[in-house]
């Protein structure tokens, strides 16, 4: 999809205007920031983590995937553990990002994963 088509998809599907304005570049930037957070140690809670997984689903649905997204996906896969555990359902099917969580999870994220029986 072109940038204009991605923005139209986002607008037509009711995404907030700041997401629409950002288009493909904004989606990819946010995904990159999430992957970097996961690599460093995700400091937010499970709801925030799931919202970030929704971002990846939006990228897929909007047709905004490309080489950079694939590279970021590879980086995320490298930090995920317990990839047999589904932590969210952001998209139909079994997208890899809905399974597992960062191996360095701690604090609020780890506590909430444990509370939901998703981690020990």
C-alpha positions as CSV (number, residue, x, y, z in Angstrom):
1,X,0.0,0.0,0.0
2,X,1.1,3.6,-0.6
3,X,1.4,6.0,2.3
4,X,-1.8,7.7,1.3
5,X,-3.7,4.3,1.2
6,X,-2.3,3.4,4.6
7,X,-3.5,6.8,6.0
8,X,-6.9,6.3,4.4
9,X,-7.2,2.8,5.9
10,X,-6.3,4.2,9.3
11,X,-8.8,7.0,9.0
12,X,-11.6,4.8,7.6
13,X,-11.1,2.4,10.6
14,X,-11.4,5.1,13.2
15,X,-7.8,5.3,14.4
16,X,-6.9,8.5,16.3
17,X,-5.8,11.4,14.1
18,X,-2.2,11.3,15.4
19,X,-1.9,7.7,14.2
20,X,-3.4,8.7,10.8
21,X,-1.1,11.6,10.4
22,X,1.9,9.5,11.3
23,X,1.0,6.9,8.6
24,X,3.5,4.2,7.8
25,X,6.5,6.0,9.2
26,X,4.7,6.7,12.5
27,X,3.6,3.1,12.8
28,X,7.1,1.8,12.1
29,X,8.6,4.3,14.5
30,X,6.3,3.2,17.3
31,X,7.0,-0.5,16.6
32,X,10.8,0.2,16.7
33,X,10.4,2.0,20.0
34,X,8.5,-1.0,21.4
35,X,11.1,-3.5,20.2
36,X,13.8,-1.4,21.7
37,X,11.9,-1.3,25.0
38,X,11.5,-5.1,24.9
39,X,15.3,-5.5,24.3
40,X,16.2,-3.2,27.2
41,X,13.6,-4.5,29.6
42,X,9.9,-3.6,29.2
43,X,9.1,-1.3,32.1
44,X,5.4,-1.0,31.7
45,X,2.5,-3.3,32.6
46,X,0.6,-6.0,30.8
47,X,-2.1,-3.6,29.4
48,X,0.6,-1.4,27.9
49,X,2.4,-4.5,26.5
50,X,-0.8,-5.7,24.9
51,X,-1.5,-2.2,23.4
52,X,1.9,-2.4,21.8
53,X,1.1,-5.8,20.4
54,X,-2.0,-4.2,18.9
55,X,0.3,-1.8,17.1
56,X,1.9,-4.7,15.3
57,X,-1.5,-6.0,14.2
58,X,-2.4,-2.5,12.9
59,X,0.8,-2.6,10.8
60,X,-0.3,-5.9,9.3
61,X,-3.9,-4.9,8.7
62,X,-2.8,-1.6,7.1
63,X,-0.4,-3.2,4.8
64,X,2.5,-1.3,6.3
65,X,4.9,-4.2,6.6
66,X,8.2,-4.0,4.9
67,X,11.9,-4.8,5.3
68,X,12.3,-2.5,8.4
69,X,9.3,-4.1,10.1
70,X,10.6,-7.6,9.3
71,X,14.0,-6.7,10.8
72,X,12.3,-5.4,13.9
73,X,10.2,-8.6,14.1
74,X,13.4,-10.6,14.0
75,X,14.8,-8.6,16.9
76,X,11.7,-9.1,18.9
77,X,11.6,-12.8,18.3
78,X,15.1,-13.0,19.7
79,X,14.0,-11.6,23.1
80,X,10.8,-13.5,23.5
81,X,10.5,-16.4,25.8
82,X,7.6,-18.8,26.5
83,X,6.5,-18.5,22.9
84,X,4.0,-21.3,23.5
85,X,2.0,-19.1,25.8
86,X,-0.5,-16.7,24.1
87,X,-0.5,-13.4,26.0
88,X,-2.9,-11.6,23.7
89,X,-5.0,-11.9,20.6
90,X,-4.3,-8.8,18.5
91,X,-5.1,-10.4,15.1
92,X,-6.9,-13.5,13.8
93,X,-4.7,-16.5,13.4
94,X,-1.5,-17.0,15.3
95,X,0.8,-14.0,14.7
96,X,4.1,-14.6,16.5
97,X,3.9,-11.4,18.5
98,X,0.9,-12.6,20.4
99,X,2.9,-15.4,22.0
100,X,5.5,-15.2,24.7
101,X,7.0,-12.2,26.4
102,X,10.4,-10.6,26.8
103,X,12.8,-13.0,28.7
104,X,14.0,-10.0,30.7
105,X,10.4,-9.1,31.9
106,X,10.4,-7.8,35.4
107,X,8.5,-5.4,37.6
108,X,4.9,-4.7,36.7
109,X,4.9,-6.7,33.5
110,X,6.2,-9.8,35.2
111,X,3.8,-9.4,38.2
112,X,0.8,-9.1,35.9
113,X,1.9,-12.0,33.7
114,X,2.1,-14.1,36.8
115,X,-1.3,-12.9,38.1
116,X,-2.9,-14.0,34.9
117,X,-1.1,-17.4,35.0
118,X,1.0,-16.6,32.0
119,X,4.4,-16.7,33.7
120,X,5.8,-18.4,36.8
